[in-house]
Every structure is written in structure tokens, then in C-alpha cells.
Amino acid sequence: MNKLFFILFVFVTAFTSAQTGKVNGSLVDKDAENEPVAFASVVLKGTNYGAQSDIDGKYSIVAPAGTYTLVVSFVGMKTVEVPDVTVRSGYTTTIDVPMSAEAASLDAVSITVAKSRESTEALLEEKKNSVTIKQSIGAEELSQKGVSDAEGAVTKVSGVSKQAGVKNVFVRGLGDRYNSTTLNGLPLPSEDPEYKNISLDFFGSDLIETVDINKVLNSELTGDNAGANINIDLKGLTDRNELEVGVSTGANLQTVGEDFKAIDGGSYFGFADAELPVDNLRSYSFDNSINTENQSGLVNLGLNINGGKRFDLGENTLNVYGLLTFDNGYRFRDGTVRNTTSAGAIYLDQDFVSYSYETSQIAQIDLDYKFGGNNVEVLSMYIHKNSQDLSEFQGIDNPEQQGDQVFVRRQQTNDNNLFVNQILTNFEFSERFTLAADASFNALRGSEPDRRNFEYLLRDGFYSPNIDSGGNNQRYFSEIQENDYNAKALFNYDFASADSDLLNYVTFGGDYRFTHHVFKATTFNHTFDGRIAVDIDSPDDIYNQESLNNGTFRLETGRGSILNPNAFVPFNYIGDKFIASGNVNYIRNLSEKLLLTAGARFENITQEVEYNTNIANSIANGPATIEENLFLPSAGLKYNINDDNIIRLAGSRTYILPRFKEIAPFRYDNAGGTSTQGNPNLDISTVLNLDISYEFYPSRGELFSVTGFYKNIKDPIARTEIPTAGNTLTYLNVGDQATVIGAEIEVRKNIFENEVLNAEGDNRGDKLAAGFNASYIYSKQELDDPLAQFTDDSTELQGAAPLLFNFDVNYNTYIGDSNLNSALVFNYFTERVFSVGTRGFANIKEIGVPTLDFVSSVGVGDNGKISLKAKNLLNPEYRLERDGGDQNVTLSQYRRGLDISLGYSYKF
């Protein structure tokens, strides 16, 4: 009855791993040309933990952390005992044993320990032993919580949240511009000129071993940072042979049954052509239709295959690992959008429907060569991500006459291709002196081909395009090309004596980064001189060659009409960024309990943007340039009260560098009728960071921690609306300073765990655990730039929710020999600023949203697994509001719907 109760309890519980490691390897008969020894007995002496080798001579034992003697025996062969085998939580120890009719020499036994950072307990142990404050989430926890990508991973960490409608995450109230992203410790480019960091949803959970969130900044990290460095470590080979195949399917329940509309030119795999299809304004030769297409059978699909093999090359080894994935998904939304005057009167009120399709493909190959305590790893990865969105809006928009309504249809494709190539090396010159030298070349090719935005006025009983408003009837093409070169070297010299457990070492090195960025955009406007009826379900009847020939509309680019010889010269900018830096960091135990970290970083920064745009040209005005030399000190203290209680202090100085787009005087026309232009007069922001934390580790896998933090930002940068004829946003150093003060708490607790051993000595017991983290953030940003005409003198930082909560409860049990893992994960943030008010408008606020996900998996046979995910169970309403005087006005509202997926994977 108790077992039945806990199976039912699966819907409110989840799983955390046992405090275990793995011992595996191969048995061979050295007298028979190393033929595999099948069905031999392999046990950890004095325990019930053991295994039998398979037909290929392979064995695997999972056991609690500790030190054992491994005993290998087989009838007719000499028994081999390998002493002092250390099993470490989260690690795999590989022991290959040669056997014979005579006793095998222990010198011939090959022992390899491979670190696995996937398990929750291994990461907690790493956090406990680290010299600075650090948070990590591993593949094990990602699987338990049903996290599909790196973006979802970091939002499970205290102080990190995602804002609806805003790309990337906020860390301690600081958005995209204040954070940095690295892959295996090396920088990555952004695929979108609007953002500094690459979209974290590029990196699916199939790729990830761990995601590290470094909120405490030190001299080894880039100085262009104030919130966190988010580092993604990719999976590699951890066993001698691995092969896993998985398939999943599912649907968004809000999408099922809808008449789904798709854009013309989209495709199932999402590859898009970025080339301009028109080179003559007298020719209407666009490849895609403006009409929409209907689709059915909208089932989401996921496929993945990953695996590898270890090759022995004499005394050296070569690990080969590869991965291929495909993923797609459909989503339907409907809701309302509104806007008001500064007095609170509604002038825009529209219902909308949105249809979106996303697909991605990933290919990765990783070669890791280990020799004599050194290793050289070469990694190449290709990520393709494509999104296709169609939205329709119907209602009023500042009507000129009684009864006027508008209908707007937007069709948009974003196609991104990222190529990552890395060389990662570690060399041991001696027991004291080591070198880690890494380099990368990243190539980003992104495009927005043929964004179609058409608006029709409903008046006198028929729809027509707006008169003399070409910008409201527009096709838009843009491309990004970015090449990013990185190199870094970090030397480590250990001063400590061999018999000392106290740390005493120095790291020193340098980084170099060169980024070449090209952005270009061409807009095609359709200008009508008189009203003409259009069927909104068949607009191609009007937008065609015949209508262009007879003068129904004129086709013009953003640079003008056919009379302009430069009509097809795209608006563009070219940005180059050079950052050369040196760093040094000294770590020393001042006593057995007190550890000092002192570091410094020097950065030489040159950033230059040349431009030829709709508002300025760098030939006449000179390029937008930033040149700085910055000294960035950092320091920290770690005090071990005892083995389980730790206090940490840290402080650092960092900076925030304006992006290429922000300093280029280039007006970007956004899909929503607004525009954004750069400001070449922006200054670098400088940041003071202070942290203090207390950590308590009651037992393995458990944690209680409290962290307080303070940040002071001088000359903060913000995107702000300015008074112009249209709705124009620009970038300003909005005030002298901004302040962020906050606290975070994290708790991980094993509620109960019981051990039940089967006849083979394997644990078949139950375990219940829970995790909770929360953060409080107070933020204040001064607002005193006269150009923006701010409504208030100060405000909270955009995206900084005062309170954030994450809670998960985990349960693990067995049904026979089948492992059942389940988790329930809850997240909530309180109301926060979405947009800062100007010219008498109050701030726009994002209303707090609770989310609840359920994830479960059950073993099938020896190597199979079935998984079930139910995400967004509460299906809350996402809502933006603004103070409208007597009451708040809802400006936007919609629901995302419940996502259900079912998957199966098999490990060979």
C-alpha cells in the first residue's frame, strides 16, 4: 500500500541521484591476443556491489563513494585484485584488466578516472570546494526538471528570470547587456544585432553537460559584465563506448484543433534563402506569396542520436564523440493588445492571433586526445535554428473617422546558422606548472528574409491599403555576418609543497578577441496614391506585377524610388572590435580555514563602427569609435568555519561596453511600427560589485545558502523612447548611477531515503528530495536625461522583479527493476517594470506569472526509457499593464497553452 501511495505521489514529487560513482572497464585474456573474457565475476571486495562481464568482456558497477579493492575472477584464470580503487560521486573510474592463467601484473592494469559534472551531487561538491561563489546546473537536474535548453536551465537558478517578449535572461535584475555568454569558457557571438548575447535556447539539453552561472566576477572572466557569466559546458565521452537514440513527440493543447496558418516560403526544416529576389523596382519578382497557407497534422517531433568510442593508442587515448538532433514545434496564441494616451484614454485596441513554427538541427563532433597527463580537444559544432511567425491584428488604431478599423498581418522568418570551432588544450609541464591554452573561430550567419508587414484600413465597408504610407505595406530583408576570433592562455604555478593541503598558487595569462560584424537591410515599401479594395484573404490579387505596371502602387526601397541610382544600396554598418587583456590571480590559504583570492585584469578596448544609413554616413561624420584602457581589480575571502559551514566575501570592478548597433546612427524599422536608432555619443558604464554568502552543507546532496549582493553602475545605458515624429527608441546614458541591492536563498534537502537491496546487491529503494530558491531585489535607476523626457526622476531597473521563487520536489522509486523518476517544478516572479515611462506615460508593468511543470520517466528493459513531460500546467495569462489614472489598463494579454510530450530513448 505504501508503494502504491508513492507511485500516486509521483505527480507532486521528483528524483535526485544517489551519492554514487561508477566503475567500469574491459576484461581481456592476454594469452589469447586480448580476446574478451565473458561472464567473469567483478566485485568490490567486502561489499554486495558487483557485476558480471558481458559477451564483449565489459562490466559496470555503480557503488557509493569510497575506496575499495576490485576483485576480478574467472574459472581457470588467476584472480586479480586491484587495491585502492576510489569511487567518487559524479565520476566514472575505468579499470581495464588483462587476465591469464598466471597472475596478471598490476602494472598492466589501466586505470582512468573521468570527471562527470552531470550529477547534482558532483556539482554541489564542486561548489563547496570552489575558491569563489558559483552556481551550476547539470544534465541530471535538467533531465529531472524537464528543461529543454540552456535558457530554461538558468531560470531554475536563484536570481535569474525570463521576461515575456524580451530575449535572453535577467540576472539579479540586470538584463542582456549586463551579462556574458561563453561555450567551454570561450566567447560566443550574438545572432541578433539587438542583443549582446546569443539566444540561450540555441543550446538544447542534448548538448549540455553543465551550465555554470558565475555571478561573482574575477580576473579570469571578461570585464564586460555585471550580472553573470553564463558558461555552457558541452557533453563529451565519459564511458568507453556510448550510443543512445531517442525520439519524442507531443503537441501544444492550445494549438491542437486550430486552423493553423503558415507563411509562404517557410519549410519543415527551416532553411531560408537570404538573397534579395528583386533588383529592379519595375519588377515584382518576389519569391514568396503574401497569401497565407493552411496546415494540418501539427505534431511536434524530436529526434536525437549521440555516442562515441574510446581508442587506445599505446599508452594514450583518443575519445571520439558525436551528436545529431532534430526538433520542431507548433504554437497558437490569441489575445489582446492595447495602448493609451498619457491621460489613460485607449486609442489602440486590437484582438490578435499568432501562429508560430520553430525548428532546429544540431551536429557536433568532438575529438579529445589524452597523452602523458596532457590533452588536446578539437570541437566543431553547427546549429541551425529557424522560426516562422504569422500574426494577425484586428481592431482600432487611432481612428480618423467613426467606425474606422484596421487589419494587420505580419509574416516573419528568422533564420540563424552558427558554426563553432574550438581547440581546448591542457599541458602539465611539471607537477607545479600547467598551461590551459584555448582558441576558437565562430561564424554567425543570420537573416530575416522577406518579413511581410501589411496594414489595411476598414472604412465604407471595404478594406484598402493606407494611402501614401509605404512603411505600412512593407517587405523587409536583412542579413548578419559575423566572424569572431578568440584566443586565451592561462598559466598556473603551484607554490605549495607536495605534503601540504593548503592552497598557494598563482594563475596568469591573457585573452584576445577580434570581432568583425556586418549588418545590412533593404526595405521595399508599397505606396498607394488612392484607396483600392483588397481581399485580405487574397492580397496577392493586388500585390503583383499587373498592379505595379498600371500604377496601382509604387515599389520603393528605403533609399527612395527608381529615380535614385542608390536605391538598392542596403542600409548597413560594419563593426570591428578588438579586446586585448592580461590577468593575474593569486590564491593562498592564509590559514587552514581562511583562503584569499586577489586578482587584477587589464583590458585594451577598441571598437569602431562605419555606417551608411538612412540618417547619416561615416564618410562625412566619421566612424563611431570607443577606445578605452581599463584596470579591473578583484578580491575575495573564503572562511571555512568547519567542514560544512563556509563564509565568502568578494568584490570586483567591471564595465559595460555599448554594442555595435547602439553606437551606429542607423534607424531600424521594427515590425511593430516603432524604430530604433543608435547614439554615437554613448559612454562605457563602470560597475562596482560586492557579494557576501554563507553556505551550509548538512550532508551529501544537501545545501543551505544565503547570499547578499550590491552593485553600483555609473553612467548606466538604457533603451528609451525619445520625442520624434514617429515612435523612436534610442540608447542613452540615462543617469549618473543605478543601484541594485538584493539577497538570495537556496535550500536542497533530502526528505527521506531508504536502501533496499535486491539479490544482486543493487539498491531498489525510494528517495524523496526537495529544492527551493528565492531572491529579493531592490533596484533604483536615476533618470535625468532631458532628451528622453522621463515621467519620473527614478525607477526600478527594467526586468528586475523584486521577488523570485523556484521550488521543486523530487521522487525516485522502482517498480520491479524499472526505475521511476518524477519531478514537479514551480516558478513565480512578482510584478516588474517592462518599459520605463516617458513624456507623461507611466511605466509599463509585467504582471507576475506562476508556472508549473511535471516531468516523469520510467525504465523499460535494461536500456530503454520512456519520458513524459507536461509543461505550463497552470496556463497563466501573460499580461502587461500601465497605470491609466483611475485604474490600470491592460496593454497585452495572452496564454501560451499546455505542452505535452512523450519520448523514448535507448542506450546500446
KASULUR-V967133 format. One record per backbone hydrogen bond with DSSP energy under -0.5 kcal/mol. NH is the residue of the N-H (numbers start at 1). CO is the residue of the C=O. Records with the same first field share a line. If there is no record, write none. Layout:
NH->CO + CO
This chain:
5->1
6->2
7->3
8->4
9->5
10->7
11->8
12->9
13->10
15->810
20->18
21->63
22->91
23->61
24->93
25->59
27->57
28->97
29->35
30->28 + 99
31->99
32->29
33->30
34->29
35->29 + 32
37->27
38->36
39->53
40->37
41->73
42->51
43->71
44->49
45->43 + 69
47->44
50->48
51->42
53->40
54->58
57->54
59->25
61->23
63->21 + 61
65->19
66->87
68->85
70->68 + 82
71->43
72->80
73->41
74->77
77->74
78->100
80->72
82->70
83->81
85->68
86->84
87->66 + 85
88->86
90->20
91->88
92->114
93->22
94->92 + 112
95->24 + 93
96->110
97->26 + 95
98->96
99->28
108->105
109->106
110->96
111->109
112->94 + 110
114->92 + 112
115->113
116->90
117->115
123->119
124->120
125->121
126->122
127->123
128->124
129->125
130->126
135->213
137->211
139->209
140->118
141->118
142->138
143->139
144->140
145->141
146->143
147->142
150->200 + 203
153->149
154->150
155->151
156->153
157->154
160->157
161->170
163->168
166->163
170->161
171->174
172->159 + 170
174->171
175->173
178->175
179->176
180->228
182->230
183->186
184->232
186->183
188->181
195->192
202->199
203->200
204->202
205->148
207->204
208->204
209->233
210->233
211->137
212->231
213->135
214->212 + 229
215->213
216->133
217->215
221->218
225->223 + 655
226->178
227->178
229->214
230->180 + 228
231->212 + 229
232->182
233->210 + 231
234->232
235->207
242->308
244->306
245->906
246->304
247->904
248->302
249->902
250->300
251->900
253->251 + 898
255->252
256->252
258->255
260->258 + 295
262->293
266->263
274->272
283->280
284->282
285->283
293->262
295->260
299->297
300->250
302->248
303->326
304->246
305->324
306->244
307->322
308->242
309->320
310->240
311->318
313->311 + 316
314->312
316->313
317->370
318->311
319->368
320->309 + 318
321->366
322->307
323->364
324->305
325->362
326->303
327->360
328->301
329->358
331->356
333->354
335->352
336->893
337->350
338->891
339->348
341->345
344->341
347->339
348->339
349->396
350->337
351->394
352->335
353->392
354->333
355->390
356->331
357->388
358->329
359->386
360->327
361->384
362->325
363->382
364->323
365->380
366->321
367->378
368->319
369->367 + 376
370->317 + 368
371->374
374->371
375->426
376->369
377->424
378->367
379->422
380->365
381->420
382->363
383->418
384->361
385->416
386->359
387->414
388->357
389->412
390->355
391->410
392->353
393->408
394->351
395->406
396->349
398->347
404->401
405->458
406->395
407->456
408->393
409->454
410->391
411->452
412->389
414->387
415->447
416->385 + 414
417->445
418->383
419->443
420->381 + 418
421->441
422->379
423->439
424->377
425->437
426->375
427->435
429->427 + 433
430->433
434->432 + 492
435->427
436->490
437->425 + 435
438->488
439->423
440->486
441->421
442->484
443->419
444->482
445->417
446->480
447->415
448->478
450->448
451->448 + 476
452->411 + 450
453->451 + 474
454->409
455->472
456->407
457->464
458->405 + 456
459->457 + 462
462->459
464->457
465->532
466->455
468->528
469->466
472->469
473->470
474->453
475->524
476->451
477->522
478->448
479->520
480->446
481->518
482->444
483->516
484->442
485->514
486->440
487->512
488->438
489->510
490->436
491->508
492->434
493->506
494->432
495->493 + 504
496->504
500->497
505->587
506->493
507->585
508->491
509->583
510->489
511->581
512->487
513->579
514->485
515->577
516->483
517->515 + 575
518->481
519->573
520->479
521->571
522->477
524->475
525->523 + 556
526->470 + 473
527->525 + 554
528->466 + 526
534->463
536->534
538->535
541->538
542->539
543->539
544->542
548->544
549->545
550->546
551->548
552->547
553->547
554->527
556->525 + 554
557->560
558->523
560->557
564->561
565->563
567->564
569->566
570->568
571->521
572->612
573->519
574->610
575->517
576->608
577->515
578->606
579->513
580->604
581->511
582->602
583->509
584->600
585->507
586->598
587->505
588->596
589->503
590->588 + 594
591->594
595->593 + 638
596->588
597->636
598->586
599->634
600->584
601->632
602->582
603->630
604->580
605->603 + 628
606->578
607->626
608->576
609->624
610->574
612->572
613->616
618->611
620->617
621->617
622->618
624->609
625->623
626->607
628->605
630->603
632->601 + 630
633->631
634->599
635->651
636->597
637->649
638->595
639->647
640->593 + 638
641->639 + 645
642->645
645->642
646->695
647->639
648->693
649->637
650->691
651->635
652->689
653->633
654->687
655->223
656->685
663->659 + 660
664->660
665->663
666->664
668->666 + 676
669->667
670->668 + 674
673->670
675->727
676->668
677->729
678->664 + 666
679->662
682->679
685->656
686->714
687->654
688->712
689->652
690->710
691->650
692->708
693->648
694->706
695->646
696->704
697->644
698->696
702->699
703->748
704->696
705->746
706->694
707->744
708->692
709->742
710->690
711->740
712->688
713->738
714->686 + 712
715->736
716->713
718->732
720->718 + 730
722->728
723->787
724->722 + 726
728->722 + 726
729->675
730->720
731->677
732->718
734->716 + 732
735->716
738->713
739->780
740->711
741->778
742->709
743->776
744->707
745->774
746->705
747->772
748->703
749->770
751->749 + 768
752->768
754->766
756->754
758->762
761->758
764->756
767->812
768->752
769->14 + 810
770->749
771->808
772->747
773->806
774->745
775->804
776->743
777->802
778->741
779->777
780->739
781->795
782->737
783->793
784->734
785->734
786->784
788->785
789->785
790->785
791->837
795->781
799->833
800->797
801->799
802->831
804->775
805->828
806->773
807->826
808->771
809->824
810->769
811->822
812->767
813->820
815->818
816->814
818->815
819->817
820->813
821->819 + 857
822->811
823->855
824->809
825->853
826->807
827->851
828->805
829->849
830->803
832->846
834->844
835->844
839->789
841->838
844->835
845->881
846->832
847->845 + 879
851->827
853->825
854->870
855->823
856->868
857->821
858->866
859->819
860->864
864->860
865->905
866->858
867->903
868->856
869->901
870->854
871->899
873->852
875->872
878->876 + 894
879->877
880->892
881->845
882->889
883->843
884->887
886->884
889->882
891->880 + 889
892->880
893->336
894->878
895->334
896->876
899->871
900->251
901->869
902->249
903->867
904->247
905->865
906->245
907->863
908->243 + 906
